[in-house]
Amino acid sequence: MLGSVCRRQPIGTSLLVTALSAAVALLARVGHETFAWDVIGPFTATSVAGALLGHRVSCRLPAAALNRAFAVLLVLVAAYVALRAGST
C-alpha cells in the first residue's frame, strides 16, 4: 500500500497510459509507414495473454516473491544482453 492507494492501481494506471501512448503513436503513423503486421499481431496477442496470466499469478503469490522473481528476471536479461554485446 502506498498511503491509501492499492499498489495495483498506480501500476495499472501507468500501463494504461503507456498503452494509450503507443496506440496514439501507431495511429499517427498509419498511412505514412508500412507495418510488419505478421510480427505485430502475434506480439500483441502474446502480450495480452501474458498480462492476463500475470494478473492471475499476482493474485496468488505474495508481493515479495513477485518482486524477487522480477529482480532475478532483470538480472538474467541483463546478463544475456551483456554476453551478446560482448560476442559481437
C-alpha positions, 0 to 999 in steps of 0.5 A: 500500500502506498498511503491509501492507494492499492499498489495495483492501481498506480501500476495499472494506471501507468500501463494504461497510459503507456498503452494509450501512448503507443496506440496514439503513436501507431495511429499517427503513423498509419498511412505514412509507414508500412507495418510488419503486421505478421510480427505485430499481431502475434506480439500483441496477442502474446502480450495480452495473454501474458498480462492476463496470466500475470494478473492471475499469478499476482493474485496468488503469490505474495508481493515479495516473491513477485518482486524477487522473481522480477529482480532475478528476471532483470538480472538474467536479461541483463546478463544475456544482453551483456554476453551478446554485446560482448560476442559481437 
